[in-house]
Amino acid sequence: MKRWQLRPRSSHRTFDAETHGYSANRPLEFPAEAGSGRCSQTLKVTLLGTGNPRPSMERFGPSILVEAGQEKLLFDCGRGALQRLYQVKVEQIDGLFLTHLHSDHIVGIPDLWLTSWIMGRKIPLRVWGPAGTRGMMSHLQQAYSFDIHMRRDVDENLPPQGVEIQAKDIHQGVVYENGDLKVTAFDVDHGPVKPAFGYRIDYAGHSVVLSGDTRYSENLIRFAQGTDVLIHEVLDPEAYSKLVNSYTPEQRARVVAHHTTPDEAGKVFTKVAPKLAVYSHIVPPECPRLGSRHKKDLLRPTRSGRRLDEHRDRRAG
């Protein structure tokens, strides 16, 4: 398993997570700061899926695993999240954090919840998310009541606590703390989809920021200042316009307006200046991955957006 250690750089690097190997078997990993006395502790980030609602065997649904020391936190649970977790030999997580309640970000929850119970979980699954999260999880318990009854009371006699759910509707601010680990939710702009969150995870002197689904967001820029890694969604309008699907031009335009284009992402990266910038939740998932066409579709306009923003800053100064 290849691991990536971050070192200070004068400028950020930008990658398509799966094109450049940031996938389930190649996590980002960086140790505690030198001299901190916590050298055995690491903050590791694994992109389990970087796709969107459109099915793809190359990009599973949105889901990111963050391992802070011994804690394993999952952010979103899209299609195939559990398979990816098992691929990296993670059988249980310590908590699930949801950015918003669009189906592609939550469709893997029943599998994660019930299968990990079958595989040995003895404590409730903890879930944090926007308003509506508690209600959704309660209705999932109702939907799977037959299976729960059979496995808990009739057949396998699985531990009752393991199938319980502790769900919490959250707002912007610190939502979880445990020792050196802190998780902060912040509002992002996903058009009419409100509330929608991004997350910042701080641990042992390092940090990673996850954008969730958003268009250009000044609030994200504010919360991401000083981060080591910024993982940001992206939509390529040109490639998206060529997709064959049932959406009308008006519907396509609304989708584009809810997300961040590569040039807009370049402006975000310039203002945040992370050590490493990574693309995820790539729309469309079939956006070309290699060669000059890929550079034109994603990385080139990202860099162009960054240069334009820097030029404006120089003129303003």
C-alpha positions as CSV (number, residue, x, y, z in Angstrom):
1,M,0.0,0.0,0.0
2,K,1.6,3.3,-1.1
3,R,1.4,6.1,1.4
4,W,1.9,9.8,0.7
5,Q,3.6,12.1,3.2
6,L,3.0,15.9,2.8
7,R,5.9,18.3,2.9
8,P,5.7,22.1,2.7
9,R,5.6,23.5,-0.8
10,S,5.7,27.0,-2.3
11,S,2.6,26.3,-4.3
12,H,-0.3,23.8,-4.4
13,R,-0.5,20.7,-6.6
14,T,-3.8,19.7,-8.1
15,F,-4.8,16.1,-8.9
16,D,-7.8,14.1,-10.1
17,A,-7.9,11.6,-7.2
18,E,-8.3,8.4,-9.2
19,T,-6.2,9.4,-12.2
20,H,-3.2,10.0,-10.0
21,G,-3.6,7.1,-7.8
22,Y,-5.4,8.5,-4.8
23,S,-7.8,5.6,-4.6
24,A,-8.8,2.9,-2.2
25,N,-5.4,1.3,-2.1
26,R,-3.3,4.4,-2.2
27,P,-4.2,6.7,0.7
28,L,-2.7,10.1,1.7
29,E,-0.9,9.7,5.0
30,F,1.1,12.2,7.0
31,P,2.6,11.9,10.5
32,A,2.3,14.1,13.6
33,E,4.5,17.2,13.5
34,A,8.1,16.6,14.4
35,G,8.8,17.2,18.1
36,S,5.1,16.9,19.0
37,G,5.7,13.7,21.0
38,R,3.0,12.0,18.9
39,C,5.1,10.4,16.2
40,S,3.2,7.2,16.3
41,Q,0.0,9.1,15.4
42,T,-0.9,9.7,11.8
43,L,-3.7,11.4,9.8
44,K,-4.6,9.2,6.8
45,V,-7.1,10.0,4.1
46,T,-8.5,7.5,1.6
47,L,-10.8,8.4,-1.2
48,L,-13.1,5.4,-1.4
49,G,-15.2,6.8,-4.2
50,T,-15.0,10.0,-6.3
51,G,-18.0,9.6,-8.6
52,N,-21.6,11.0,-8.7
53,P,-25.1,9.5,-9.3
54,R,-24.2,8.2,-12.7
55,P,-23.1,4.5,-12.3
56,S,-19.4,3.9,-13.0
57,M,-17.1,1.0,-12.4
58,E,-14.2,3.3,-12.3
59,R,-15.5,5.8,-9.8
60,F,-17.7,4.5,-6.9
61,G,-20.1,6.9,-5.1
62,P,-18.8,9.7,-2.9
63,S,-17.1,8.5,0.3
64,I,-13.9,9.5,2.1
65,L,-12.3,7.6,5.0
66,V,-10.2,9.7,7.4
67,E,-8.1,7.8,9.9
68,A,-6.9,9.9,12.8
69,G,-4.7,7.8,15.0
70,Q,-6.9,4.9,16.0
71,E,-10.2,6.5,15.0
72,K,-11.8,5.8,11.6
73,L,-14.3,8.4,10.4
74,L,-16.3,8.1,7.2
75,F,-17.5,11.1,5.3
76,D,-20.5,10.3,3.1
77,C,-21.5,6.8,2.1
78,G,-22.1,6.5,-1.6
79,R,-22.5,3.4,-3.8
80,G,-19.8,0.8,-3.0
81,A,-18.4,2.5,0.1
82,L,-18.5,-0.7,2.1
83,Q,-16.7,-2.7,-0.6
84,R,-14.0,-0.1,-0.6
85,L,-13.7,-0.1,3.2
86,Y,-13.2,-3.9,3.1
87,Q,-10.6,-3.4,0.3
88,V,-8.5,-1.4,2.7
89,K,-9.2,-3.9,5.6
90,V,-11.5,-1.6,7.6
91,E,-14.3,-3.6,9.0
92,Q,-15.7,-1.0,11.5
93,I,-15.9,2.7,11.6
94,D,-16.2,5.1,14.6
95,G,-18.6,7.5,13.0
96,L,-20.3,8.6,9.8
97,F,-20.5,12.3,8.8
98,L,-22.9,13.4,6.0
99,T,-22.4,16.5,3.8
100,H,-26.0,16.5,2.6
101,L,-28.8,14.1,1.9
102,H,-28.6,13.7,-1.9
103,S,-29.1,10.0,-2.7
104,D,-25.6,9.5,-4.2
105,H,-24.0,10.5,-0.9
106,I,-26.2,8.2,1.3
107,V,-27.3,5.2,-0.7
108,G,-24.6,3.0,0.8
109,I,-25.7,3.6,4.4
110,P,-28.0,0.5,4.8
111,D,-25.1,-1.7,3.6
112,L,-22.6,-0.1,5.9
113,W,-25.0,-0.2,8.9
114,L,-26.4,-3.7,8.6
115,T,-23.5,-5.5,7.2
116,S,-21.0,-4.2,9.7
117,W,-23.5,-5.3,12.4
118,I,-23.5,-8.8,10.8
119,M,-19.7,-8.7,10.8
120,G,-19.4,-8.0,14.5
121,R,-20.3,-4.4,15.5
122,K,-21.5,-4.5,19.1
123,I,-22.1,-0.7,19.6
124,P,-24.5,1.7,17.9
125,L,-23.6,3.4,14.6
126,R,-23.0,7.1,15.2
127,V,-24.2,9.4,12.4
128,W,-23.8,13.2,12.1
129,G,-25.5,15.2,9.3
130,P,-27.7,18.1,8.3
131,A,-31.3,18.6,9.3
132,G,-33.2,15.5,8.3
133,T,-30.5,13.0,9.2
134,R,-32.2,11.7,12.4
135,G,-35.5,11.3,10.6
136,M,-33.9,9.4,7.7
137,M,-32.0,7.0,10.0
138,S,-35.2,6.4,12.0
139,H,-37.0,5.5,8.8
140,L,-34.2,3.2,7.7
141,Q,-34.7,1.2,11.0
142,Q,-38.4,0.9,10.0
143,A,-37.6,-0.2,6.5
144,Y,-35.3,-3.0,7.6
145,S,-37.3,-4.0,10.7
146,F,-38.0,-7.5,9.3
147,D,-34.3,-8.2,8.8
148,I,-33.4,-6.7,12.1
149,H,-36.0,-8.8,13.9
150,M,-34.8,-12.0,12.2
151,R,-31.1,-11.5,12.9
152,R,-31.5,-10.1,16.4
153,D,-34.4,-12.0,17.9
154,V,-35.0,-15.2,15.8
155,D,-32.0,-16.5,13.9
156,E,-28.4,-15.4,14.6
157,N,-29.2,-13.6,17.9
158,L,-26.8,-10.7,17.0
159,P,-26.1,-8.2,19.7
160,P,-29.0,-5.7,20.0
161,Q,-26.8,-2.6,20.6
162,G,-24.9,-3.3,17.3
163,V,-28.0,-2.4,15.2
164,E,-28.9,0.7,17.1
165,I,-28.3,4.1,15.6
166,Q,-27.3,7.4,17.3
167,A,-28.0,10.1,14.8
168,K,-27.6,13.8,15.3
169,D,-28.7,16.8,13.2
170,I,-25.9,19.3,13.2
171,H,-25.2,23.0,12.4
172,Q,-22.1,24.9,11.5
173,G,-19.4,24.6,14.1
174,V,-17.3,21.9,15.9
175,V,-19.4,18.7,15.9
176,Y,-17.0,16.2,17.3
177,E,-13.9,16.3,19.5
178,N,-11.9,13.5,21.1
179,G,-8.4,14.4,22.4
180,D,-6.4,15.9,19.6
181,L,-9.1,15.2,17.0
182,K,-11.6,17.9,16.0
183,V,-14.2,17.8,13.3
184,T,-15.8,21.1,12.2
185,A,-18.8,21.3,9.9
186,F,-19.2,24.5,7.8
187,D,-21.9,25.6,5.4
188,V,-21.3,25.4,1.7
189,D,-23.4,26.6,-1.2
190,H,-25.1,23.7,-3.1
191,G,-27.8,25.9,-4.6
192,P,-31.2,25.1,-3.3
193,V,-29.9,22.0,-1.5
194,K,-29.8,23.4,2.1
195,P,-28.3,22.7,4.4
196,A,-25.1,21.3,2.9
197,F,-21.8,21.0,4.7
198,G,-18.1,20.7,4.1
199,Y,-15.9,19.4,6.9
200,R,-12.5,20.2,8.3
201,I,-10.6,17.5,10.3
202,D,-7.8,18.6,12.5
203,Y,-5.5,16.1,14.2
204,A,-1.9,16.1,15.6
205,G,-0.9,19.3,13.9
206,H,-2.3,18.6,10.5
207,S,-5.6,19.1,8.7
208,V,-7.7,18.1,5.7
209,V,-10.8,19.9,4.3
210,L,-13.5,18.2,2.4
211,S,-15.7,20.5,0.3
212,G,-18.8,18.3,0.0
213,D,-21.0,19.4,-2.9
214,T,-20.8,23.1,-3.5
215,R,-20.4,25.9,-6.0
216,Y,-17.7,28.5,-5.4
217,S,-17.9,29.2,-1.6
218,E,-16.3,32.0,0.3
219,N,-17.3,30.3,3.5
220,L,-15.3,27.2,2.5
221,I,-12.3,29.4,1.7
222,R,-12.5,30.9,5.2
223,F,-12.7,27.5,7.0
224,A,-10.0,26.0,4.8
225,Q,-7.3,28.5,5.6
226,G,-4.0,26.8,6.6
227,T,-5.1,23.3,5.7
228,D,-2.6,20.7,4.4
229,V,-5.1,19.0,2.0
230,L,-8.2,20.4,0.3
231,I,-10.3,17.8,-1.4
232,H,-12.8,19.6,-3.7
233,E,-15.6,18.6,-6.0
234,V,-15.5,19.6,-9.7
235,L,-17.9,19.6,-12.7
236,D,-16.6,20.0,-16.3
237,P,-19.4,21.9,-18.1
238,E,-18.2,21.0,-21.6
239,A,-18.0,17.2,-20.9
240,Y,-21.3,17.4,-18.9
241,S,-23.1,19.0,-21.8
242,K,-22.2,16.0,-24.1
243,L,-23.7,13.4,-21.7
244,V,-26.6,11.4,-23.1
245,N,-29.3,11.4,-20.4
246,S,-32.9,12.4,-19.9
247,Y,-32.2,15.9,-18.6
248,T,-33.4,19.0,-20.5
249,P,-31.0,21.9,-21.2
250,E,-32.7,23.8,-18.4
251,Q,-32.1,20.9,-16.0
252,R,-28.5,20.6,-17.0
253,A,-28.0,24.3,-16.5
254,R,-29.3,24.0,-12.9
255,V,-27.0,21.1,-12.2
256,V,-24.0,23.1,-13.5
257,A,-25.0,26.1,-11.3
258,H,-24.9,23.9,-8.2
259,H,-21.3,22.8,-8.6
260,T,-17.7,24.2,-9.1
261,T,-16.1,24.4,-12.5
262,P,-12.4,23.8,-12.9
263,D,-11.6,27.5,-13.3
264,E,-13.6,28.3,-10.2
265,A,-11.8,25.6,-8.3
266,G,-8.5,27.2,-9.4
267,K,-9.6,30.4,-7.7
268,V,-10.5,28.5,-4.5
269,F,-7.1,26.7,-4.5
270,T,-5.3,30.1,-4.9
271,K,-7.1,31.7,-2.0
272,V,-6.7,28.6,0.3
273,A,-3.1,27.7,-0.9
274,P,-3.2,24.1,0.5
275,K,-0.1,22.0,0.2
276,L,-2.1,19.6,-1.9
277,A,-5.3,20.0,-3.8
278,V,-7.3,16.9,-4.9
279,Y,-10.3,16.6,-7.1
280,S,-13.2,14.4,-6.1
281,H,-16.9,14.0,-6.9
282,I,-16.0,14.4,-10.5
283,V,-18.9,15.2,-12.9
284,P,-19.2,13.5,-15.3
285,P,-17.3,10.4,-13.9
286,E,-16.2,9.5,-17.5
287,C,-14.4,12.8,-17.8
288,P,-11.1,11.9,-19.7
289,R,-8.5,10.7,-17.3
290,L,-5.2,10.7,-19.2
291,G,-3.3,12.6,-21.7
292,S,-3.7,16.1,-23.1
293,R,-7.4,15.9,-23.3
294,H,-7.7,15.4,-19.6
295,K,-5.4,18.4,-19.0
296,K,-7.6,20.5,-21.2
297,D,-10.8,19.3,-19.5
298,L,-9.8,19.7,-15.8
299,L,-6.3,20.7,-14.9
300,R,-5.7,23.4,-17.5
301,P,-8.8,25.5,-16.7
302,T,-8.0,25.0,-13.0
303,R,-4.6,26.6,-13.5
304,S,-6.1,29.3,-15.7
305,G,-8.6,30.2,-13.0
306,R,-5.7,30.4,-10.5
307,R,-3.6,32.6,-12.8
308,L,-6.6,35.0,-13.4
309,D,-7.2,35.3,-9.7
310,E,-3.5,36.0,-9.0
311,H,-3.5,38.6,-11.7
312,R,-6.5,40.4,-10.2
313,D,-4.8,40.3,-6.8
314,R,-1.7,41.9,-8.2
315,R,-3.7,44.7,-9.9
316,A,-5.7,45.3,-6.7
317,G,-2.5,45.7,-4.8
